[in-house]
Amino acid sequence: MDYAKKIGKGKFEAGYQFRYDSQDGVYDYLVVPEITDPDENEKFRGTALSKNKINSGYGQYSAKSKKLEYNIGLRYEYSQRDVKLSFDPEPHILNLSNFFRRQAHFIILLMM
């Protein structure tokens, strides 16, 4: 979902996005030197189920005058990843919250 509005000589833009994906996999690693403990060896083969939910939003402002063009913005993401491993009965949950700033871009127009 995106939104745009002219403000002054420039344009303000904002948006929101939700992403969801799941990954179901089988893994089997070759370990050298070989592990002889069967319980320890099980950690290197099995299944993994991962579910990712990502919410993100952004805002930016851009404008242009006679000889200067600029753009500045900010993006925020909140994500949650749930991973279930066949050898571990407890789910592994990772919550991340990140800001990503867009560097201010200034362009000096050399055309007359």
C-alpha positions as CSV (number, residue, x, y, z in Angstrom):
1,M,0.0,0.0,0.0
2,D,1.5,3.4,-1.0
3,Y,0.5,7.0,-0.6
4,A,1.8,10.1,-2.2
5,K,1.0,13.8,-1.7
6,K,2.5,17.0,-3.1
7,I,3.8,19.2,-0.3
8,G,5.2,22.6,-1.2
9,K,7.7,22.1,-4.1
10,G,8.1,18.4,-3.4
11,K,6.4,15.2,-2.8
12,F,5.8,13.2,0.4
13,E,5.5,9.4,0.0
14,A,4.6,6.7,2.5
15,G,3.8,3.1,2.4
16,Y,3.2,-0.2,4.3
17,Q,4.0,-3.8,3.4
18,F,3.3,-7.1,5.1
19,R,5.2,-10.2,4.0
20,Y,4.7,-13.8,5.1
21,D,6.6,-16.9,4.1
22,S,7.3,-20.3,5.4
23,Q,10.1,-22.7,4.6
24,D,10.0,-26.4,5.3
25,G,13.3,-28.2,4.8
26,V,15.3,-31.3,5.4
27,Y,19.0,-31.0,6.2
28,D,21.8,-33.6,6.5
29,Y,25.3,-32.3,7.1
30,L,28.5,-34.4,6.7
31,V,30.6,-33.8,9.8
32,V,34.4,-34.3,9.7
33,P,35.8,-35.8,11.9
34,E,32.7,-38.0,12.3
35,I,30.7,-37.6,15.5
36,T,30.3,-40.9,17.4
37,D,27.7,-39.7,20.0
38,P,24.3,-40.4,18.4
39,D,22.5,-37.6,20.3
40,E,25.1,-35.1,19.2
41,N,25.0,-36.4,15.6
42,E,21.2,-35.8,15.4
43,K,21.8,-32.0,15.6
44,F,23.3,-32.2,12.1
45,R,20.4,-34.0,10.3
46,G,16.7,-33.6,10.5
47,T,14.0,-31.1,9.6
48,A,13.5,-27.3,10.1
49,L,10.2,-25.4,9.7
50,S,10.6,-21.6,9.6
51,K,7.8,-19.0,9.5
52,N,8.6,-15.4,8.8
53,K,6.2,-12.4,9.4
54,I,7.5,-9.0,8.3
55,N,5.8,-5.6,8.7
56,S,7.4,-2.6,7.2
57,G,6.6,1.1,6.6
58,Y,8.4,4.0,5.0
59,G,8.2,7.7,4.5
60,Q,10.3,9.9,2.2
61,Y,10.3,13.5,0.9
62,S,11.8,14.6,-2.4
63,A,11.9,17.9,-4.1
64,K,13.6,19.9,-6.8
65,S,14.4,23.6,-7.1
66,K,16.2,25.3,-10.0
67,K,19.6,23.7,-9.5
68,L,19.2,21.3,-6.6
69,E,17.3,18.0,-6.2
70,Y,17.1,16.1,-2.9
71,N,15.5,13.1,-1.4
72,I,15.5,11.9,2.3
73,G,13.6,9.1,4.0
74,L,13.2,6.5,6.7
75,R,12.1,2.8,6.7
76,Y,11.0,0.7,9.7
77,E,10.8,-3.1,9.8
78,Y,9.5,-5.4,12.5
79,S,9.9,-9.1,11.8
80,Q,9.2,-12.3,13.7
81,R,10.8,-15.6,12.8
82,D,9.6,-18.9,14.4
83,V,11.9,-21.9,13.7
84,K,11.1,-25.4,14.8
85,L,13.9,-28.0,14.6
86,S,13.2,-31.7,14.7
87,F,15.8,-32.4,17.4
88,D,14.6,-29.6,19.8
89,P,11.0,-29.5,21.2
90,E,11.2,-25.8,22.0
91,P,10.5,-23.3,19.1
92,H,13.2,-20.7,18.5
93,I,11.6,-17.2,18.2
94,L,13.5,-14.2,16.9
95,N,12.0,-10.7,17.0
96,L,13.8,-7.9,15.1
97,S,13.0,-4.2,15.0
98,N,15.1,-2.1,12.7
99,F,15.2,1.4,11.3
100,F,16.8,2.0,7.9
101,R,17.5,5.6,7.0
102,R,17.8,6.7,3.5
103,Q,20.8,8.9,3.1
104,A,20.0,12.4,2.0
105,H,20.7,12.6,-1.7
106,F,21.5,16.0,-3.1
107,I,22.1,16.5,-6.8
108,I,23.3,19.8,-8.2
109,L,21.9,20.3,-11.7
110,L,24.6,21.8,-14.0
111,M,22.2,22.5,-16.8
112,M,21.3,26.2,-17.4
